[in-house]
Amino acid sequence: MDELHTPRPRGRGIYLLPNLFTTGGMFAGFYAIIAATQGHYENACVAIFIAAILDGLDGRVARLTNTQSEFGVQYDSLADLISFGLAPALVMYHWALASTRLDGIVPGKIGWIGAFLYAACAAIRLARFNSQVGQVDKRWFIGLASPASAGLVASFVWTCHDNGFAGEELRYFALAVTVAAALLMVSRLRYFSFKGGGPRSDRIPFLGIIVVLAVLVAIAIDPPSVLLTIGVLYALSGPAYALWRRARKLPPEAAQ
């Protein structure tokens, strides 16, 4: 009789709900690439941010519904490579970096090499993150996370385009932004992840809710400029934290 009431082991399946969010994010990244090739840069940048929102939701949905799986982890990583690796690189390339060919053959090659560097660094960042799951402090990212880097690149393009600047005019400044974002992804700098290490990691205090609402209001007023400001401040927080530790002469943190 006991055998009749013994629960059957849970099979290894592909869970629909969290992977729908992942697929939606990948679709947004793919759409951003298509939009950029057609010169619709604002739509492309918005699509990248939509992909970032969906990327933040799929993991939480999986935890809340207890549908985590190794397939989901790997699928999410591959989707992130499209949405936060290829999409930002190609958006920046079509908006500005392709214009470097106007200065000659060699500068033209530097433009697409910069875009490739970004995509390659995003792939390295994602591979390193996957290999370190369960080994690092969840409160920190080692290197700038690929969604944050993509947000920095997309908000830069969006802000400049929204204010009437042509990518051709800013092509070398855009190249510098692209390379800087790429190198920050593969750096050993620590970035606060806004995650806790315990069971309450998905909860935020009441003051945090107020701050989030204030940020959302600001974004609603001027989306590109506010998002660019947030992206720049967050990107600079890693080097600033490292300099602060050095100024305080704190011992180096263990490499992870």
SERO-4910 file (N, C-alpha, C, O; in steps of 0.05 Angstrom, whole numbers):
BEGIN
 pado doro    nc1    nc2    nc3   cac1   cac2   cac3    cc1    cc2    cc3    oc1    oc2    oc3
  Met    A     16    -24      0      0      0      0     17     25      0     10     46    -12
  Asp    A     40     24     14     57     47     16     67     56    -12     70     79    -17
  Glu    A     71     35    -29     82     42    -55     61     58    -72     69     73    -89
  Leu    A     36     54    -66     15     68    -81     15     98    -74      7    115    -90
  His    A     24    105    -49     24    133    -41     51    146    -43     54    169    -36
  Thr    A     71    131    -53     97    143    -56     98    162    -80     91    154   -102
  Pro    A    105    188    -75    104    207    -98    125    199   -119    147    191   -113
  Arg    A    117    202   -144    135    195   -166    156    217   -168    150    241   -164
  Pro    A    181    210   -175    202    230   -177    195    249   -200    184    242   -221
  Arg    A    202    274   -195    196    295   -215    215    292   -239    239    292   -236
  Gly    A    203    290   -262    219    286   -286    234    311   -294    227    334   -286
  Arg    A    255    307   -310    270    330   -320    257    339   -346    260    327   -367
  Gly    A    242    361   -344    228    371   -367    236    400   -374    253    411   -360
  Ile    A    225    411   -394    229    438   -401    205    454   -392    182    450   -402
  Tyr    A    209    471   -372    186    486   -360    178    509   -378    195    525   -386
  Leu    A    153    511   -384    143    530   -403    145    559   -394    155    576   -408
  Leu    A    135    565   -370    132    593   -361    158    609   -360    160    629   -374
  Pro    A    178    600   -345    203    617   -345    216    618   -372    228    639   -379
  Asn    A    215    597   -388    227    597   -414    213    614   -434    224    623   -454
  Leu    A    187    620   -429    172    639   -445    184    667   -442    187    682   -461
  Phe    A    190    674   -417    203    700   -412    230    702   -425    237    722   -437
  Thr    A    245    680   -423    272    679   -436    269    682   -467    284    697   -479
  Thr    A    249    668   -478    245    670   -507    236    698   -515    245    709   -536
  Gly    A    219    710   -498    211    738   -504    234    757   -503    236    775   -520
  Gly    A    253    753   -484    277    770   -484    294    766   -508    305    786   -519
  Met    A    297    741   -517    313    736   -540    300    748   -565    314    758   -583
  Phe    A    273    747   -566    259    759   -589    264    789   -589    268    801   -611
  Ala    A    263    802   -566    268    831   -564    296    837   -574    300    857   -588
  Gly    A    316    821   -566    343    826   -575    346    822   -605    359    838   -619
  Phe    A    333    802   -616    333    797   -645    320    820   -660    329    829   -680
  Tyr    A    297    829   -649    283    852   -661    301    877   -661    301    893   -680
  Ala    A    316    881   -639    334    904   -638    354    904   -661    361    925   -672
  Ile    A    364    880   -667    384    878   -690    370    885   -716    381    900   -732
  Ile    A    346    875   -721    332    881   -745    325    910   -747    328    923   -768
  Ala    A    316    922   -725    309    951   -725    334    968   -731    332    988   -745
  Ala    A    357    960   -720    381    976   -724    389    975   -754    398    995   -764
  Thr    A    386    952   -766    394    950   -795    376    968   -812    384    975   -834
  Gln    A    352    974   -802    333    990   -817    334   1020   -809    318   1036   -818
  Gly    A    352   1026   -790    355   1054   -782    336   1063   -760    334   1086   -754
  His    A    321   1044   -748    302   1051   -727    316   1047   -700    310   1028   -685
  Tyr    A    333   1066   -693    351   1062   -670    336   1065   -644    343   1051   -624
  Glu    A    317   1083   -643    302   1085   -618    287   1060   -611    287   1050   -588
  Asn    A    274   1048   -631    260   1023   -627    280   1001   -619    273    984   -602
  Ala    A    303   1001   -631    323    981   -624    332    983   -595    335    963   -581
  Cys    A    336   1007   -586    345   1012   -558    323   1004   -538    329    992   -518
  Val    A    299   1011   -545    276   1004   -527    274    973   -525    269    963   -504
  Ala    A    278    960   -548    277    930   -548    298    918   -530    292    898   -516
  Ile    A    322    930   -529    343    919   -511    335    922   -482    340    904   -466
  Phe    A    322    944   -475    313    948   -448    290    929   -441    288    919   -418
  Ile    A    273    924   -460    252    904   -456    264    876   -451    255    861   -433
  Ala    A    285    870   -466    299    844   -462    311    843   -434    310    822   -421
  Ala    A    321    866   -424    333    866   -397    312    862   -376    316    848   -356
  Ile    A    288    873   -380    266    869   -361    258    840   -360    254    828   -339
  Leu    A    254    828   -383    246    800   -385    268    782   -374    262    761   -362
  Asp    A    293    790   -378    315    774   -367    315    774   -336    321    754   -323
  Gly    A    307    797   -325    305    798   -296    281    783   -284    281    776   -261
  Leu    A    261    778   -301    237    764   -292    239    734   -294    228    720   -277
  Asp    A    253    724   -314    252    694   -318    263    679   -295    252    658   -287
  Gly    A    285    688   -283    296    674   -260    278    675   -236    275    655   -221
  Arg    A    266    698   -231    248    701   -208    223    684   -212    214    672   -193
  Val    A    213    683   -236    190    666   -242    197    637   -237    181    622   -226
  Ala    A    220    629   -245    229    601   -241    231    594   -212    223    572   -203
  Arg    A    242    613   -196    244    608   -167    217    607   -153    211    590   -136
  Leu    A    200    626   -161    173    628   -148    156    604   -155    140    595   -138
  Thr    A    159    593   -179    143    570   -187    158    543   -184    148    522   -191
  Asn    A    182    545   -172    199    521   -168    203    506   -194    200    481   -195
  Thr    A    209    520   -215    213    507   -241    242    513   -252    246    515   -276
  Gln    A    261    515   -233    289    518   -242    298    492   -255    290    470   -248
  Ser    A    315    495   -275    327    472   -289    353    480   -302    358    503   -307
  Glu    A    370    460   -306    396    465   -319    391    474   -348    406    491   -358
  Phe    A    370    464   -361    363    473   -388    357    503   -387    367    518   -404
  Gly    A    342    512   -367    335    540   -366    359    558   -362    360    580   -374
  Val    A    378    549   -346    403    564   -342    418    568   -368    427    590   -374
  Gln    A    422    546   -382    437    547   -407    422    563   -429    434    578   -444
  Tyr    A    396    559   -430    380    573   -450    380    603   -445    382    619   -463
  Asp    A    379    610   -419    380    639   -412    406    651   -420    407    674   -429
  Ser    A    428    636   -416    454    646   -424    457    651   -454    468    671   -463
  Leu    A    447    632   -469    448    635   -499    430    658   -508    438    673   -526
  Ala    A    407    662   -495    390    684   -502    403    711   -495    401    730   -510
  Asp    A    417    711   -472    431    736   -464    453    743   -484    458    767   -488
  Leu    A    466    723   -495    487    730   -515    475    745   -539    488    762   -550
  Ile    A    451    738   -547    438    752   -569    429    779   -560    434    799   -573
  Ser    A    415    780   -537    402    805   -529    422    826   -518    419    850   -522
  Phe    A    443    816   -504    462    835   -491    490    833   -501    508    847   -492
  Gly    A    494    816   -521    520    815   -534    519    824   -563    531    845   -570
  Leu    A    504    809   -580    502    816   -608    486    841   -613    494    859   -628
  Ala    A    463    843   -600    445    866   -605    458    893   -599    457    910   -617
  Pro    A    469    898   -575    481    924   -571    504    929   -589    508    952   -599
  Ala    A    520    908   -595    543    912   -613    534    921   -640    546    939   -652
  Leu    A    514    908   -651    504    914   -678    489    941   -679    490    955   -699
  Val    A    474    947   -658    461    973   -656    482    995   -657    479   1015   -673
  Met    A    503    992   -641    524   1013   -641    538   1014   -668    546   1035   -677
  Tyr    A    543    990   -679    557    989   -705    541   1004   -727    552   1021   -741
  His    A    515    998   -729    499   1010   -751    495   1040   -745    493   1056   -764
  Trp    A    494   1048   -720    489   1076   -714    514   1093   -717    512   1115   -728
  Ala    A    537   1083   -709    561   1100   -709    586   1086   -720    600   1098   -737
  Leu    A    592   1062   -712    618   1050   -718    622   1044   -747    644   1045   -757
  Ala    A    600   1039   -762    603   1035   -791    613   1059   -805    624   1057   -827
  Ser    A    609   1083   -793    617   1108   -805    648   1111   -805    658   1129   -819
  Thr    A    662   1095   -789    691   1098   -789    704   1092   -816    726   1100   -821
  Arg    A    689   1077   -833    700   1071   -859    703   1096   -877    716   1096   -897
  Leu    A    689   1118   -869    692   1143   -884    720   1154   -881    728   1171   -897
  Asp    A    735   1146   -861    762   1156   -856    783   1139   -868    807   1144   -865
  Gly    A    775   1118   -882    795   1100   -895    791   1071   -889    773   1064   -873
  Ile    A    807   1054   -901    804   1026   -898    810   1017   -869    795   1002   -857
  Val    A    833   1026   -859    841   1018   -832    821   1027   -810    813   1011   -794
  Pro    A    813   1053   -809    793   1061   -790    767   1046   -793    753   1040   -773
  Gly    A    760   1039   -818    735   1024   -822    737    997   -809    717    987   -798
  Lys    A    760    984   -809    764    959   -796    762    962   -766    752    944   -752
  Ile    A    773    984   -756    772    988   -727    743    990   -717    737    981   -695
  Gly    A    725   1001   -734    697   1003   -726    685    976   -721    673    971   -700
  Trp    A    687    957   -740    674    931   -736    689    914   -716    678    896   -704
  Ile    A    716    919   -714    730    904   -693    721    912   -665    719    895   -648
  Gly    A    715    938   -662    705    947   -636    678    934   -630    673    926   -607
  Ala    A    661    932   -650    635    919   -646    639    889   -639    625    878   -621
  Phe    A    657    876   -653    663    848   -647    674    844   -619    668    825   -605
  Leu    A    692    863   -611    704    861   -584    682    861   -563    683    846   -544
  Tyr    A    662    878   -567    640    879   -548    625    853   -547    620    842   -525
  Ala    A    619    841   -570    604    816   -571    621    794   -558    610    777   -544
  Ala    A    647    793   -564    664    772   -553    667    775   -523    666    755   -509
  Cys    A    670    799   -513    671    803   -484    645    795   -470    646    785   -447
  Ala    A    623    800   -483    597    792   -471    596    762   -469    587    751   -449
  Ala    A    606    748   -490    606    718   -489    624    708   -467    617    689   -453
  Ile    A    648    721   -464    667    713   -443    654    718   -415    656    702   -397
  Arg    A    641    741   -413    628    748   -387    607    728   -380    605    719   -356
  Leu    A    591    720   -399    569    700   -393    581    673   -387    571    659   -369
  Ala    A    602    665   -401    614    639   -396    627    638   -368    625    619   -354
  Arg    A    640    660   -361    652    662   -334    631    661   -312    635    649   -292
  Phe    A    609    675   -317    587    675   -297    576    647   -293    572    639   -271
  Asn    A    572    633   -315    561    606   -313    580    587   -298    571    570   -283
  Ser    A    606    591   -303    625    573   -291    629    579   -261    640    562   -246
  Gln    A    620    603   -252    624    610   -224    598    609   -208    598    618   -185
  Val    A    577    600   -220    551    598   -205    555    580   -181    565    558   -183
  Gly    A    547    590   -158    550    575   -133    577    578   -119    581    568    -98
  Gln    A    596    593   -132    622    596   -121    628    625   -112    647    630    -97
  Val    A    612    644   -120    617    672   -114    595    683    -95    573    671    -93
  Asp    A    601    705    -83    583    719    -65    561    731    -83    566    747   -101
  Lys    A    536    723    -78    514    733    -94    509    763    -92    495    774   -109
  Arg    A    521    775    -72    517    804    -70    533    820    -90    528    844    -94
  Trp    A    551    806   -104    569    820   -123    570    807   -150    567    783   -152
  Phe    A    573    823   -170    580    813   -197    610    818   -201    621    839   -193
  Ile    A    624    799   -212    652    803   -220    652    812   -248    648    796   -267
  Gly    A    658    837   -252    656    849   -279    627    860   -283    608    851   -270
  Leu    A    625    880   -300    599    891   -306    581    871   -319    589    859   -339
  Ala    A    557    867   -308    539    847   -319    531    855   -347    529    878   -354
  Ser    A    527    835   -364    521    840   -392    495    856   -396    495    874   -414
  Pro    A    473    852   -381    450    869   -384    456    899   -378    446    917   -392
  Ala    A    472    903   -357    479    931   -350    497    944   -372    493    967   -378
  Ser    A    515    928   -383    532    938   -404    515    944   -429    519    965   -442
  Ala    A    497    926   -435    479    931   -458    462    956   -454    457    972   -472
  Gly    A    453    960   -429    437    983   -422    453   1009   -426    442   1029   -434
  Leu    A    478   1008   -418    496   1031   -422    499   1038   -451    496   1062   -458
  Val    A    504   1018   -467    508   1023   -496    482   1033   -509    481   1052   -524
  Ala    A    460   1019   -502    434   1026   -514    425   1054   -506    415   1070   -522
  Ser    A    428   1061   -480    419   1087   -471    437   1109   -483    427   1132   -487
  Phe    A    462   1103   -488    480   1123   -501    470   1129   -529    467   1152   -537
  Val    A    464   1108   -545    454   1111   -572    427   1125   -571    423   1144   -587
  Trp    A    410   1117   -554    383   1128   -552    384   1158   -545    370   1174   -557
  Thr    A    400   1165   -525    402   1193   -517    413   1211   -539    402   1232   -545
  Cys    A    434   1202   -551    446   1217   -573    427   1220   -597    424   1242   -608
  His    A    415   1198   -604    396   1199   -627    372   1216   -620    362   1231   -637
  Asp    A    362   1215   -595    339   1231   -587    345   1261   -587    327   1278   -591
  Asn    A    371   1268   -582    378   1296   -581    390   1306   -608    401   1328   -609
  Gly    A    386   1290   -629    393   1299   -656    422   1296   -664    430   1307   -684
  Phe    A    437   1281   -648    465   1275   -656    466   1252   -675    454   1231   -669
  Ala    A    481   1254   -696    484   1232   -715    508   1215   -706    528   1225   -695
  Gly    A    505   1189   -710    527   1171   -702    553   1177   -717    574   1173   -706
  Glu    A    550   1187   -741    574   1194   -757    591   1215   -743    615   1214   -744
  Glu    A    578   1234   -730    592   1256   -716    606   1246   -691    627   1257   -684
  Leu    A    595   1225   -678    606   1215   -653    619   1188   -655    621   1173   -636
  Arg    A    628   1181   -680    636   1153   -684    660   1144   -666    660   1122   -657
  Tyr    A    679   1162   -662    702   1154   -645    695   1155   -615    706   1139   -600
  Phe    A    678   1173   -607    669   1173   -580    652   1148   -575    654   1136   -554
  Ala    A    636   1141   -595    620   1116   -593    638   1092   -591    632   1073   -577
  Leu    A    660   1092   -606    679   1070   -605    691   1068   -577    694   1046   -567
  Ala    A    697   1091   -565    708   1090   -538    688   1079   -518    695   1064   -500
  Val    A    663   1087   -520    642   1076   -503    639   1046   -506    637   1032   -486
  Thr    A    640   1037   -531    637   1008   -537    660    992   -524    655    972   -511
  Val    A    684   1002   -528    708    987   -518    708    988   -487    714    968   -475
  Ala    A    701   1011   -476    701   1013   -447    680    994   -435    686    980   -415
  Ala    A    656    993   -446    636    975   -436    644    946   -439    639    929   -422
  Ala    A    658    939   -461    668    912   -466    688    904   -445    686    883   -433
  Leu    A    708    922   -440    729    915   -421    719    914   -392    729    898   -376
  Leu    A    699    930   -385    687    928   -358    674    902   -354    674    891   -331
  Met    A    662    890   -375    649    864   -372    669    842   -364    662    824   -348
  Val    A    693    843   -375    712    822   -370    733    829   -348    752    815   -343
  Ser    A    728    852   -335    746    861   -314    741    845   -288    722    829   -287
  Arg    A    759    848   -269    755    836   -242    742    855   -222    742    849   -198
  Leu    A    732    877   -232    719    896   -214    693    885   -203    679    869   -216
  Arg    A    687    892   -179    663    883   -166    640    903   -168    644    927   -164
  Tyr    A    617    893   -175    593    910   -177    571    899   -159    566    874   -159
  Phe    A    558    916   -145    537    908   -127    514    896   -144    505    908   -163
  Ser    A    505    872   -136    485    858   -153    456    864   -144    438    856   -158
  Phe    A    452    877   -122    425    882   -111    411    856   -104    386    855   -104
  Lys    A    426    835    -99    415    810    -91    425    803    -63    447    810    -55
  Gly    A    408    790    -48    416    780    -21    425    752    -23    424    739    -44
  Gly    A    436    742     -1    445    715     -1    426    695     12    432    671     14
  Gly    A    404    705     22    386    688     38    359    684     24    356    692      1
  Pro    A    340    672     38    314    667     27    298    692     21    278    691      6
  Arg    A    306    715     32    291    740     28    304    757      6    300    781      5
  Ser    A    320    744    -11    335    759    -31    317    773    -51    325    792    -63
  Asp    A    292    763    -55    274    775    -74    257    797    -61    239    808    -74
  Arg    A    261    803    -35    246    823    -21    262    848    -18    287    847    -15
  Ile    A    249    871    -19    262    896    -15    248    912      7    224    909     10
  Pro    A    262    929     22    250    944     43    231    965     32    232    971      8
  Phe    A    215    977     50    196    997     41    209   1021     29    200   1032      9
  Leu    A    232   1029     40    247   1052     29    256   1046      1    256   1063    -16
  Gly    A    264   1021     -4    272   1013    -30    249   1016    -51    254   1023    -73
  Ile    A    225   1010    -42    202   1013    -60    198   1042    -68    192   1049    -91
  Ile    A    202   1060    -48    200   1089    -54    221   1098    -74    215   1113    -92
  Val    A    245   1088    -70    267   1095    -89    261   1085   -117    265   1099   -136
  Val    A    251   1060   -118    245   1049   -144    223   1065   -158    225   1070   -182
  Leu    A    202   1073   -143    181   1089   -155    191   1116   -164    183   1125   -186
  Ala    A    209   1128   -149    220   1154   -157    236   1151   -183    235   1168   -201
  Val    A    251   1129   -185    267   1125   -209    249   1120   -233    254   1130   -255
  Leu    A    227   1105   -229    208   1099   -251    195   1125   -260    190   1129   -284
  Val    A    188   1143   -242    177   1169   -249    196   1185   -266    189   1197   -286
  Ala    A    222   1185   -257    242   1200   -272    246   1188   -300    249   1203   -320
  Ile    A    246   1162   -302    249   1149   -328    225   1155   -346    229   1159   -370
  Ala    A    201   1157   -334    178   1163   -350    179   1192   -362    169   1197   -383
  Ile    A    192   1210   -347    195   1238   -356    215   1240   -379    209   1253   -399
  Asp    A    238   1227   -376    259   1229   -397    273   1202   -398    295   1200   -387
  Pro    A    262   1182   -411    273   1155   -410    303   1154   -418    319   1143   -402
  Pro    A    311   1164   -442    339   1159   -450    359   1172   -431    379   1159   -424
  Ser    A    355   1197   -424    374   1211   -407    377   1199   -380    399   1196   -369
  Val    A    354   1192   -368    355   1180   -341    368   1152   -342    384   1146   -324
  Leu    A    361   1136   -361    374   1110   -364    404   1112   -369    419   1096   -358
  Leu    A    412   1132   -385    441   1136   -390    455   1144   -364    477   1134   -358
  Thr    A    442   1162   -349    454   1170   -323    457   1147   -304    478   1144   -292
  Ile    A    437   1130   -302    438   1107   -285    460   1088   -295    475   1077   -279
  Gly    A    461   1084   -321    481   1065   -333    509   1075   -328    527   1059   -321
  Val    A    514   1101   -331    541   1111   -327    549   1109   -297    571   1101   -291
  Leu    A    531   1117   -279    537   1116   -251    543   1087   -242    561   1082   -226
  Tyr    A    527   1068   -252    531   1040   -244    558   1030   -256    572   1016   -242
  Ala    A    564   1037   -281    589   1028   -293    613   1040   -278    633   1026   -276
  Leu    A    610   1064   -268    632   1077   -253    634   1067   -224    655   1070   -211
  Ser    A    613   1054   -214    613   1045   -186    634   1024   -181    645   1022   -160
  Gly    A    640   1007   -202    660    986   -198    688    998   -194    701    992   -174
  Pro    A    697   1015   -213    723   1028   -208    724   1045   -183    744   1045   -169
  Ala    A    702   1058   -177    701   1075   -153    704   1058   -127    718   1066   -109
  Tyr    A    691   1035   -127    693   1017   -104    722   1007   -101    732   1005    -78
  Ala    A    734   1000   -123    762    990   -122    781   1012   -112    799   1006    -96
  Leu    A    777   1037   -122    794   1059   -112    789   1065    -83    808   1072    -68
  Trp    A    764   1062    -74    758   1067    -46    772   1047    -28    783   1054     -7
  Arg    A    772   1022    -36    786   1001    -20    816   1006    -20    829   1002      0
  Arg    A    826   1015    -43    855   1021    -44    862   1045    -26    882   1044    -12
  Ala    A    845   1065    -26    850   1089    -10    848   1082     20    863   1093     36
  Arg    A    830   1064     27    828   1056     55    849   1035     62    850   1027     85
  Lys    A    865   1026     43    885   1006     46    874    980     58    885    967     75
  Leu    A    850    973     47    838    948     56    851    925     41    861    928     19
  Pro    A    852    902     54    865    879     41    849    871     16    824    873     15
  Pro    A    862    861     -5    848    853    -29    829    830    -24    835    812     -9
  Glu    A    806    832    -37    786    810    -33    795    786    -49    808    788    -69
  Ala    A    787    763    -39    794    738    -52    784    737    -80    761    744    -85
  Ala    A    801    729    -99    793    727   -127    774    704   -130    778    683   -119
  Gln    A    752    709   -144    731    688   -147    724    686   -177    707    670   -184
***
